[in-house]
């Protein structure tokens, strides 16, 4: 089995990481919340930075008072 990364796979991973990083940067800048940090963290791996951002910064799991 060939364990080397093909050029197509490298391009796909780069596109995923760049799009994730751009989303995090723009959304964090819109909310004025450490946008440079989130842009750089988005380049490291996928999809954990997006999940952490949505849970801890945007607080998507908040209780709604009735």
C-alpha positions, 0 to 999 in steps of 0.5 A, spaced: 500 500 500 502 506 498 503 511 504 505 517 500 500 523 500 498 524 493 498 531 490 491 531 489 490 530 497 495 535 499 491 540 495 484 538 498 487 538 505 490 545 504 483 548 501 480 545 507 485 548 512 485 555 508 477 555 508 476 553 515 482 558 517 478 564 513 471 562 516 474 563 523 478 569 522 472 573 518 467 570 524 471 572 530 473 579 527 466 580 526 465 579 533 471 582 535 474 576 539 481 574 538 481 574 530 488 573 529 489 567 534 483 563 531 485 564 524 492 561 525 489 556 530 484 554 524 490 552 519 493 547 524 488 541 523 480 540 522 475 540 524 476 541 532 478 548 531 471 550 528 468 546 534 471 549 539 470 556 536 462 554 536 462 551 543 466 556 547 466 563 543 459 563 539 456 559 545 451 555 540 449 550 546 446 555 551 440 555 555 434 559 553 430 562 558 422 561 557 
